Amino acid sequence: MTSGWLSSAQAGGTISGINLSGGNMTITGPVFINGDVTLSGGANLTIKGSGTVYINGNLSTTGNAVINNSCNLVASGTINLAGNGYYASGLTATSMASLSTDSSAAIQVAGNGNSSPMGIIYAVYGGVKINGNGTVYGGIIAGSTGANSVSAAGGATIYYPPNLYSQSTIIPRLLSVSSWFEE
């Protein structure tokens, strides 16, 4: 799975990590980003095209930064959407995945962070944490087996449209929901 994402992204070329504070930037997928992606101060990153965008590092949004994405987004590190950071894929069936082994926050949505993918949020080896008025629209899958593999607190909201599983192109079809727990 990981090698497939990596080779798919590398087929589209390589760019260096992105550190954008304010302003706009557009990239086209598939693409391999060699380094962290850090967005702040109202930055707007638009990802066009299709396929996989692989970040060889961490993804972080703060200070009203926005990611508009039409590709599957995979980070080798953590994904942190905070400080009114916003991730959106509109009506395109995309997904985001983290390969981090952080058992409680491989993917974190906090501080009014908002994730609106029309797909799956997938912490392959880690956990997903939503807190501080964080909002997630989409299915959540955590690979961690720890007690906090998926946690929601402090005004967290999760909206799960069940039809998303059939639209996702990021998770292996061998996976299925074995149970559902809601607090």
N, C-alpha and C positions, 0 to 999 in steps of 0.2 A: 504494500500500500504506500509506504513512505517513498520508496524508490520510484514508484509510478508517478506520484505527485512531483517529485524532484525532476525526473527526466522530462515530464510533460512541460514543466515550467521552463527548464533550461533550453528546450527546443525553440522557445520564443526569444531567447537572448538573455543577457545579464546586465543589470544596472547596479550601481552602488546603493547603499542604504540611503534613506530619505530622512532629513531633519527639516521640517517645514513649519515656520512660525508665521502665521498670516499668509495671505496670498493663495494662489490656485496652482495646481499641478495636475496634469493628465498623463497617465501611462496606459499602455495597451498590453493586454494579456494574450497569450501566456507570457510570463516573464519570471526570471529568477532575480530576487533582490538580495544582494550580498551585503547584509548588515541590517541594523535596526531601522524601523520606520517609526518616527516620533513626530506627531502632529500637535500643534498648540496654537493659541492665539487666533482662533477663527480660521485656521488653515482648512483648505478644501482640496482633498485628493480624489480625483475621479479615475476609476479604473474601467477602461473600455475593453471590448473584445470578448473572448471566451476562453475556456480552459482554466488552467491553474496559475495563480500568482503565489509563488513560494517565497516567504521572507525567511532568510537565513539569520534569524535573530528574533527580537521582541517587537511587538506592535503596541504602541501607546498613543492614546488620544486624550487631550485635556484642553481646557479653555475654549470650549465651543468648536473644536475641530470636527470636521465631517469627512467621512469616507463614503463615496457613492460607488458601488461596485457591481459589475456584471459578470465577474469570474468567481471561481472557487478560490478562497483565500486560505493559505496554510502558513503557519508560523512555526519555526523550529523551537522558538521560545514561548514566552507568555504573551497573552493578548489582554490588554487592560484598557477598557473604555471608561473614562472617568471625567469629572469636571465638565459636564454637559457635552462630552464627546458623543458623536452620533455615527453609527454604521448603518447604511441602508443599501438594499439591493433592489428596491422597488418590486416589480412583479416578476423579475427574472429569478428563476430557481437556482439560487446560489447557496453556498454554505461557507462556514468558517471553521477552521480546525487549528488546534494547538497541539504540538508534539511535546510540550513541557511535561516533566514528571512531577510538577508541583501538585501534590495530592489534594489541595483545597482550593487553589486559585490559578490553575493553568490558564483559565479564561475568567476574567473578572469584569463585571459591569457594576459601577459604583458612582456615587456623587452625581446623580442625575444623568448618568451615562445611559445611552439608549441603543439597543441593537435590534434592527428591524430586517433581518434577512428573510427572504422567502425560501427558507431551507433549514438546515440543521446546524446547530452550534455543537461542535464535537471536540471535547478534550480527550484525545486519543489515549493518553497515559495518565492524565491528571484529573483535577476536579474543576467544577464551575462554581463561582461565587457571585451572587447578586445581592447587593446591599446599598444603603444610602440612597433610596429612591431610584435605583437602577431598574430599567425596564427591558425585558427581552420578549421579542415576538418570534417564535419559532420553536422547533424541537430542540431539546438539550440531551446530549449523551455524554456521560463521563466514564472514562476508562479506569479511574481510581476506584478501589474497593473500600476506601476508608470511610469512616463515619460521616465525614463532611464532603463526600464526593460531589454532591450538589447541595448548596446551601443558599437560602434566600432569607434575608432579614432586613430590618430597618426600612420598611416601605418598599421592598422589592416587589416587582410584579412580573409574572411570567404568563404570556399568552401562547397557548399551544394549539395550533390548528392541526388536527390529526391527519389531514390529507398530505402533510408535508413529507412524510416518509416516502411516498411513491414518487415525489418530485426530486428528491435529493440525488445528486450524482457524486457525493463525496464519501459516503460510508459504504463499506462492503455489504453486499446483499445477504451475507450470511448472518448478519445481526438481526435480532428481533426484540421487541419489548417483551420482557418476561414478567414484569410487575410494574405497578404504578403506585407511588406513594406521594400524597399531598398533605401538607400541614396547613 
